[in-house]
Amino acid sequence: MGEIFTSLQGEGPLLGRRQVFVRLSGCSLGCSYCDTRAYLRRTEKCRLETAPGSRTFVDLRNPLRVDMVTECVKLHASPEVHSVSVTGGEPLEQPGFTEGLAGELKGLGMRVYLETNGFSLDLFSRISKHIDIAAIDVKMPGTVRCSRDLCDRLVENELACLERSSELGIYTIAKVVVQQETEEHDLERICCEMPSVDAIVIQPVSGQIMSELKLLALHSIAARHIGAERAMVIPQMHRALGMM
Ligand code: SF4
């Protein structure tokens, strides 16, 4: 476990909703744009915000049990909280823990929002019954440090997770991080295989300038495949707002 705190969702169609963030540490991918590098490896300690929004933290020694993390989340629970964001790192790299935690939170009547890179359909399926909202990455070529073959396999798994998620009635968000170099034909190829999801979010890499023309072109591709209502360009907002 990396950190537990309250903030506003800074990405995608749930932008601005208040959430309790539960960040697991550890992720095996090496995305060029990763903004949680401090949590790519398992951390010795988890920092827990002592009261919602206080930005005062205490350290808890890992590993934490599911019941301990559930108690931490309860400290942050309030009627204004929309959902609990289980994020990373990569939550599916700790499937037993994530399944147990999501089940506990669901049992307490909380909505569970899973953020994942979707590297494994089996692991996603294992926890899917506890998930209300899934934000699943679709990695564009050139954004993950791996061979084209491995990248293609990753995308296959991501698309399969999106399909399963959608079939199960989970509110399903496909998150596609793009940059100026993103090739339109690559997005076209991915969108051709994209299942029917609730939203495709084109998210420009934070801190990079992209031309409006490029963003419009990428948006058009997504909109043609999924419909204008469900295709959107939304930048990350938490940094712009100076939030965690
Ligand atoms: S999948 Fe997410 S956490 Fe993992 S390296 Fe990529 S951006 Fe970072």
Residues whose N, C-alpha, C, O or C-beta is under 5 A from the ligand:
A	BS01	SF4	C27 L29 G30 C31 C34 G88 G89 N117
